[in-house]
Amino acid sequence: MPSRKPSILVVDDDPRILKLMKRDLQLEGYQVTTATGGRMALQLIADEEPDLIILDIMMPEIDGLQVCRRVRQFSQVPIIMLTARTGSEDVIHGLETGADDYIVKPFSVDVVLARVRAVLRRGKFPEEMPQAPLTSGELHVDVAQHTVRLAGEEIKLTPTEYRLLCLLARNAGKVISLDRLLTEVWGWQYHGDTHLLQVAINRLRKKIKDNPRSPRYIATRSGIGYLFLSSNNPGS
């Protein structure tokens, strides 16, 4: 019996965009629901629990950034932000609110489908991933259960943040290059998108209470990559 295709909620106040995206995603087999505003979107997210949200930033009343912040209070569902702004600061602002990825308008169907596939792929974990727990100090990653605990308290990570932490932790003591992190966590098409990686690292550090100026878990090697500090390899 074929597996169920993921459900996607598309949120935009432009009915033309909603119609086009719904058609293109449905042609790929996805289950698609649409919302014309933030208030409607929040209700649908709570009621239907979609597998992915595509969320426009610029909307009246409740904009996409506010929606993203509210969603992150109760869910780690993957979110792709739609933005008509190409400035890096605007993109970073969207990512800092908790989005996993972004698409700049105007966009092609191929770009949307590629980003959707990439984000959904991050929620799946390969069978060959080591099942032994990964531990450093008070940080404990249970790979088998896909959970992360800090001093015994569970930390809620998005699928992207979890994959990023696992890749770093499995290579504790080794510097992982920027390009390798982008390729293995996001995909080859994200090569060179260093601000996406930087924002994700910053969000991850905040969640695991890691001070970048005096790191216990993730150290920066400027212009090169990042290093996960094992208990036996302290330092910055």
PyMOL commands that set and color helices and strands:
alter all, ss='L'
color gray80, all
select helices_A, chain A and resi 15-27+38-48+64-71+88-96+109-122+159-170+178-186+188-190+194-207
alter helices_A, ss='H'
color red, helices_A
select strands_A, chain A and resi 7-11+31-35+52-56+79-83+101-104+134-136+139-142+147-150+153-155+175-177+218-221+225-228
alter strands_A, ss='S'
color yellow, strands_A
deselect
rebuild
show_as cartoon
